[in-house]
Amino acid sequence: GQGSGLGLYISQGIMELHGGCLKVFSKGRDKGTTFTMVLPLYHVPDIQATEMVERSDSFAPEGVSFNDLRTLVVDDSQTNRKLLRRLLTSRGHKCDEADDGLVAVEYAKKAIHEGREYDLIVMDYKMPRMDGPTAAKEIRTLGSNSVIIGVTGNLFSEDVA
């Protein structure tokens, strides 16, 4: 690319602050690049995230499986939902989609009522009708224990309403 690399450096710093790591792999110029972000979702005593990556391709603590997760992807952008769904389903996960926070709360409520709570909810920050943080709070008040990951395309504080 034509960038300075500062964004990558900042991303790596953020990952390290959260106990994770950022890995980069490329076969060379014009061959594409793969970025792997590793964040610890569970407390693993005496093991750093980077050591886990070096020791094994599996990041899951013993007894925890990341296969076949029931996932809810929430984003008002159809393109973003499609991309996330493809990434997740290619790894064997089941995905439902919602186009805003209000719909996400209804999906979560129905899933809890049916005894099929989502393992993972990937939620955009800024959406019409109900934003991601508000939806996450509502989902928590329903009693959900789902892992909720917030995502955003906003880069600057003035971009966030």
Disulfide bonds with the S-S distance in Angstrom:
none
